[in-house]
Amino acid sequence: MANYYQKEIETMPYEQLRQLQNERLVKQVRHVWDNVPYYRAKMQEKGVTPDDIHGVEDLHKLPFLKKDDLREAYPYGLMGKPLSECVRIQSTSGTTGKRVVAFYTQHDIDLWEDCCARAIVAAGGTKEDVVHVAYGYGLFTGGPGLNGGSHRVGCLTLPLSSGNTERQLQFMTDLGSTILCCTPSYALYLAESIHEKGIQDQIKLKAGIFGAEAWTEDMRRDIENKLGIKAYDIYGLTETSGPGVAYECEAQTGMHINEDHFIAEIIDPDTGEVLPEGSKGELVFTAIDKEAFPLLRYRTRDICVLSREKCPCGRTHVKMSKPMGRSDDMLIIRGVNVFPSQIETVLLQQGYAANYQIIVDRVNNTDTFEIMVEMNPGMFSDSLAKITQAEKQLVDALKSMLGIAAKVKLVTPKSITRSEGKAVRVIDKRKLY
């Protein structure tokens, strides 16, 4: 078993860490050149060979990979190892185009589980803990990743997967779950169910590790208050292995990237230019020791900021901010850029739960923009006039944040379908035309 949380790894001085990255990058570029014809052709188009890459300072010379490349190369075009050496696949949860399929050797699985183990330890986990994994299993990376990380730490692991909330609560109370791993929206759903049943005194949770969907600081506080825990963020993509690429420590001021396995860059999403530290831009990852699916300079489309400011936890690996949106899936409504996270921030600040749905349509060549928001239980008995006034207040607050007017419809509590997996926040009917 790897010593995934050795201090000499996570607190490695920058110069030593950079030397390790240089060595692994040079080796990885050669591995990709020799074994991945698809990427070798992209390098040749750019006039680059492995001899041109001596370390991280030369990373910018390599071509980018995008999700379209992964779909074009589907299923085997980006493999770096023979199929006979691969032991597993995972796949994205996307529904457009071809699904992205990632391959793993046992070495890749071990590294991935080590990264997830670091996240659990950073959240205060030890072998004395009971880790309740309510992420989906199967092709989705959430369940398998945190499951393996929990095993690495030596925790009792409850592989509940998502759904069947009654069973979730039974195991949570009977077996004394202490760390919850799931999507933030499902964490709130579980919290609601716990309060409805009045079993708060039977819950032993101390921490939660939440990812796979965007969530705001307001939503974090909501989860922490309702579950009585400390809520930690975790980041990852199927393309780069899964959750555990980056994770929060107790400081909760950004997610430490596992830089001994991944090199992060921030680029201008329009020009591809590498931006200096502290700049807001698109996150790009290079996996420097993956074998079966060794992506170089993969554009995540997530918008964030990197920082090397000293962290009180002692870890020296660079931090990434919580993603501030995406460069490819933001909504453009009547010429205005709208991110769902902005809407969530307004709703939570106004005292509403994070259960909402955005519906965008096009009528007579004009975009329509409606947000369905659940009333708080106390509002259910309010008069129609009070509800109308509450809707108007939300319309004004949202317009102030977004710069565009939205129609707001307050609906009865629990009338918006709860997610037991990844929340569906946006219904964009314009895509159906």
Secondary structure, 3 states (H helix, E strand, C coil): CCCCCCHHHHCCCHHHHHHHHHHHHHHHHHHHHHHCHHHHHHHHHCCCCHHHCCCHHHHHHCCCECHHHHHHCCCCCCCCCCHHHCCEEEECCCCCCCCCEEEECHHHHHHHHHHHHHHHHHCCCCCCCEEEECCCCCCCCHHHHHHHHHHHHCCEEEECCCCCHHHHHHHHHHCCCCEEEECHHHHHHHHHHHHHHCCHHHCCCCEEEECCCCCCHHHHHHHHHHHCCEEEEEEEEHHHCEEEEEEECCCCCCEEECCCCEEEEEECCCCCCECCCCCCEEEEEEECCCCCCCCCCEEEEEEECEECCCCCCCCCCCEECCCCCECCCCEEECCEEECHHHHHHHHHHCCCCCCEEEEEEEECCEEEEEEEEECCHHHCCCCHHHHHHHHHHHHHHHHHHHCCCCEEEEECCCCCCCCCCCCCCEEEHHHHC
